[in-house]
Amino acid sequence: MESMSTSIEPGGKRRRLRAFAAAVVFLAAASGGLAHVLPGAEGNREIVRLQGYREKLPPGQQTRGEIVLSILGEDHEFHLTDWRRFRLTDEEAPGETDPSRFSLQAERAVLVKITGARPEQRVTILGERRLNGPDIFVLALDLCPPE
């Protein structure tokens, strides 16, 4: 009795699988590349580092100002002890937004940690934002002392 083969050529299934994988990689690279190239979006971003407390500052801490952070649709006062900006370009952005009000964007679990920080916990947020926009996209969060 002869064995039946479903492939006409030896290794045909393997070639089809490789061609399919190459097509998927090509499409993923093309769509990902197009999604990140927006007109005028290059060079108008910055990395920001906010450090402070959600409530009153502990004794001995000096404030660098107060800002309002919109987190999960609610406004929260944030008392800054440190504010750093690292621009990704030397160009000035036209129409800078109000630097005292920002909206935090992140996974819900990260935002809940920020809103649930205890009064004595120092909150440090590292984020990325467009110079002409109010949104800060949280890249990293540190609560000290830890929960």
C-alpha positions, 0 to 999 in steps of 0.5 A: 500500500502506498502512502499518500502525500498531501504536498505536491513537492517535497517541503512545500508546506514548509515553504508556504509557512515561511512565505506566510511568516515573511508576509506577516512580518512585512505587514507588521513592520509596514503598518507599525511604521506608518502608525508612528509617522504623523505629519508634524509629530517628529521632534515636538516631544519631550520626556518629563519627570514629575516628582512630588506628593498628592497631598501636603508636603512633608516637613522639610520639603520645598515645593516647586509649585502645584499642578493639577493632574487629571487621572481617570477623569478626576482632577488631583492636586499634585505638589511638585518637589522636582520637575524636569523636561528633556526635549527631544529637539532644540526647536521651540514648540508653538502654542505651548499648553498650560504647564499647570494642568496635565492629563495622565494616560496609562494602563488603569492599574498604573493610574489607580496606584497614583490615585491611591498613593498615601500622603507620605509617599513620594510619587515619581512619574516618568512620561512622554508628552507632545509639547503642544498637548496636555497628555502625559503618557506614563512610562514609569512610576515609582512610589517611595516608600513602596506599598 
